[in-house]
């Protein structure tokens, strides 16, 4: 078990390192002047030369690469071209905003999805089963900007129930830290973007839960539980659902990774000041240090999430680490 | 004999799709979009970027759907119906190309990794892990902003990422097929590795390949629509996502519902057709899911 976990951690570190390396080369093989990615072209010639030296851009590519890695580890991520603030300071504020939004959306998706999936398997073939399958598949096919704009049109523009975007009402300050999470204004703003994201991913846990429940229902231990005379409700919840949750767990860790990439759109539609919006702004204004750092941060979060999922999975299903350890 | 086996295979797949209500619905929609994509320039009543005037000679800006403009016009007086028809063609090109190329990459990586195992498997799977670590849309955005807004860069960027799921799934399937007796028999008979991979293992994963082709087309269309909506698309080729981007930056989102509705419905129909077909497939691949 321990060996398995240590190996997973090493893999994760290697993966982050590899993504950083790929990123380094992507940003340096782009057409045009490669120094333009680090030094703002708006500066005068003398300070450009000084910056070049400071960033080591006059050195060969291999030394640049070492300096780049050193910069990553020591959190020296450069300065934004547009606001000239340190990239790290901008990013750390955006980071939590994205995590809060993601967390809310994914909690909702997983709870509603598994619950509905369980009911669908129970009343299999009934109106709920067919109705929910079709609805979820259509929601999955509707990109988040379509559902998001639809929500905005109906709930914000027409009915004026929810705000049109942002994290707080202009002029109102949000309390900092954890207190923000319980702020009414914040939650009011959080609701629509979180729902948009949640609806888009609802089909994944729901259908997997349904299919996995149907799969489990044929097992011997379920028949045994039924033969013991337990009520169908008991069998469903205590015996079938528990084991059926395992595949949902595996798939949702990958799903959350995908969702983090897709977060860009939700944040754009609702102007939520998170990492997704940041990378769109940075990429369209060619603010490369910010774009590069944000991309790497998103990748790191995804990789760490997958690592955590792997580790907790081997506690939930010990068979994995045994066969995985011997491989 | 080979040919008859192939036609038999496809007629079986067709029957599979036909057996499910979901499948028929999906197939009909796809055929519809396919026909529009092929004949797009002939069907479209107006030029893509033409600012239209109505019969009284006034610029037709933000017209609601009416007889003259069946789906209304944009803030620049452009015909939405024509844009939608031409966008169908771009979407089908992007979807088909990146769907097929990515399944090709994913299938090969999965087949070789699963069959050979060992070092090769380790290398390919670490590569897949790395690609799994990449956030898809940000990757697309960054690549397009670096290399230029061109439909082929969009396709390449999509292909770079989207093969990952098919590679993992196909590898897992190959791992189990590899243990079967007829593979051992083929080995004992002295078949070459390539022949075993493409002649004996591949036919068994064909249904999976078709399933993932459908998925990958759906994902690439969604990804492209997302990137276009964020403003990262080829300015010479309109897509449904690009139409919504134009609506978004025109600031007319509060009023121009027709401009929003048409491209959105197209995206949903196209993607859900693929999703429904793949669902029909999954039900057949896993008979327990079939009703009764």
Interface residues (C-beta under 8 A of the other chain):
Chain A: X11 X14 X15 X16 X18 X19 X22 X26 X27 X30 X31 X124 X125 X133 X137 X138 X140 X141 X142 X143 X144 X145 X146 X149 X150 X152 X153 X157 X211 X214 X215 X218 X254 X257 X258 X260 X261 X262 X264 X265 X268 X276 X279 X280 X283 X284 X286 X291 X292 X294 X295 X298 X299 X302 X303 X306
Chain B: X22 X126 X129 X130 X132 X133 X134 X135 X136 X137 X138 X139 X141 X142 X143 X144 X145 X146 X147 X148 X218 X222 X225 X226 X229 X230 X231 X232 X241 X244 X248 X253 X254 X257 X260 X264 X267 X268 X270 X271 X272 X274 X275 X276 X279 X286 X288 X289 X291 X292
